[in-house]
Amino acid sequence: MDNLLYMIFYLFAFIVDPNFREREEKKTSDREKILRQKPSMVEIENQNYHKMKKDRKLYEIENNINIFENCLDDPHYCINNSQLLSKVKDMDRKNSSKTLATNIKTEFNSTYYGCFCREKIDMTIYKNCPIDHQGLDSIWSEHHSCILNLKISWDEFSKCDIEFENRLINLENQNSLIKENALSKEKNEMLNKSKRIRGLLSLRNIYH
């Protein structure tokens, strides 16, 4: 009965005003467009979480709380935050240069990506290695070749690091103009790992 009344209403409205249906369709389309533009609850929760995390981090830095932890949690942020980096250096001098250096090495060893972005190369993880062309795994492949040629440990400071860091910077710059939400999940992961590795590399080189 309700459906019949609904149909009669729309038929009457269309007879009286032929443009009625077109206007209703436009309203529906506009409503759908607005809904698509509104952030989902998950997105809002993620935004709130990141804001809370950032606020807490700033508070801890200001009050000399968890200085090492905050630096290693986001090395890229650490090397670009002069206040945090200065406190890290100061605290490390007061304690022991081995404290941060050891933790940096541990973080380096636990940051994996692809076949080559790891302490020990593993060619069995993926069908094709490196897993990308001119991406992070390819850059690590070249880095390992450089280390092998110089016959040094992969975490020793050398001219390999300079070339390695330049390639990481180029990789990040190539994608810097692309909005984060326009990048694929895989590419976002690769760039975040690249920034993390470059941050750890810069921190490690402070002690050489």
N, C-alpha and C positions, 0 to 999 in steps of 0.2 A: 504493500500500500504506500509506504514512504517513498519507494523508488518511483512509483507511478506519479505521485505528486511532484517529485523532483523533476521528472521528465516533462510533465505538463508545464511546470514553472519555466523551465529553460526554453520550451517550444514557444510559449507565450512571449517571453522576453525577446526571443530571436525575431518573432513576427513584428513586435513593436519596434525593436531596434536591431537591424541586421548586423551592426558592428558589435553587439553584445558579446558574442562568442569570442571574437578576436581580442576584445579587451580583457575578458576573463582568462584567456590563454596567456596573454601578456602578463597579467597579474601573477598567475601561477609560475610563469617563467622567471619573473623578477624575484618571487619569494624563494624559489629554488636556488637562484644565483646568490642571494643574500645568505642562505643557509650554507652554501658551499664555501663562501668567503669567511664565515665564522669559524674560529678554531674549535676543534673537537675537545671534549672533556679530557681526553688523553693528552692532547697538545697543551692544553691549559695547565694540567697537572705537571707536565714535563717542564714548562716554562717556570712555574712556581717553584719546582724542585731546584732547577738550575739557579734561580734568583736567590733562594734560601742558602744554597751551597756557596754561591759567590759572596753573599753578605757575611756568612760565617767565616769564610776564608779571609776576607778583608779585616774582620774583627780580630781573628787570631794573629794575623800579621802585625796589626797595630799593637797588639798586646804581647808579642813575642811568644805566642803559643804554637806548638807544632810547626816550627819553622822548617825543619828538614822535611817533615812529612808533606807539608803544603807544596814545597818546592818539587819534590819527587812525584807528587800526585799529578802535577801538570808542569813538566819541565819547560815546555814552550812558553807558558805563562811566566814561569820563574825567571827565565833569562831575559824576558822583556819587561819585567817589573823591577826597576832599579832599587826600590825600597826593600823588596823581599830578597833580592840577590845580595844586596849589601849586608843584610842581617845574616844570611846563610854564610857568607864569607867570614863575617865577624865571629859567629858562633863556632864555625869550624876551626878558626884560628885558636879560640879559647879552649877547645876540646882537643881534637886530633885530626889532622888532615886525612887520616885513614878512615874516619867515621863516615864522612859523606862519600869519599871515593869508593869505599867498599859497597855502600848502598847503591851508588850510581852503576857500578859494575853488575850488581844483582839485578837492577831494573833493566839494564841493557840485555842481560842474558834471558830475561823473561818477556821480552818484546818480540813476538814472532809475527812473520807475514810471509806467505808464499814458501818457496823452496830454499831461498838464499838468505832471507832476512832472519837469521838465527845464528847462534854460535857455531853449531855444526850443521853444515848443509845436508838437507834431506831431499833427495830426488825421487823418493817413493811416495810422497804425500799427494802429488798431483800428476796428472797424465802428461802434461807439458810443463817443462821448466826452462826459463822462468815463466811465471803464470801471466805476465803482461809484456807489452812492448813499450819500452821507454818509461815504465812505471817503477814503483818502489822495488819490486823483486829484481828487475833488470839492473837497477842502480846498485843493489846489494851484490848481484852477480859480478859486476865490474869491480866493486870494492874488494870482494874476496880474491879476485884475480890479481889485483894490485898487491894485496897482503902476501899472496903466495909468491909473487915475483920478488918481493923484498925479503921473503923468508922471516917474517915477524909474526907475533901473536896478533889475532884479529882485534884485540882491544888495546894494542899499543899505539901511542901517538906517533903519527908519521905524516908524510906528504900525501898519503892515501886519504887521510881525513879531510884535507883541504879540497881535493877533487870531489870526494864523497859529499861533503857539505854543500858545495856549489851545485851539484846535481840535484840534491834534495831541495835547495832553494828554487832552482829552475822548475822543478816539478810542481812546487807549491804556487809559484808565480803564474804558471800556465793555467792554473785552475782558480786563481784568486778572483777573477772577474765573474765567475759563475756563482750564482746564489747557492747557498748550502742545500736548500730544499729542492734545487734543480739537479743536484748531483745524485747519482745512484748510491745505494747503500754501500756497495763494494768500494766505490771511489771515495766516499766519505771516510770509510774505514782506512783506506790506504793513505789518505792525506793526513788523518789524525795520527796514524802510526809514524808517518814521515816527520810531522812536527814534533812528536814525542821523542823520536830518535835524535833529531837535530838538537833538541833541547838538552838531552842527556849528553850528546857529543860536546856541546858547548860547555856544559858544567864540568865534564871530565877534563876538558882541555885547560880549565882554570888551574888545575893542579900540576900542569906540566911546564 
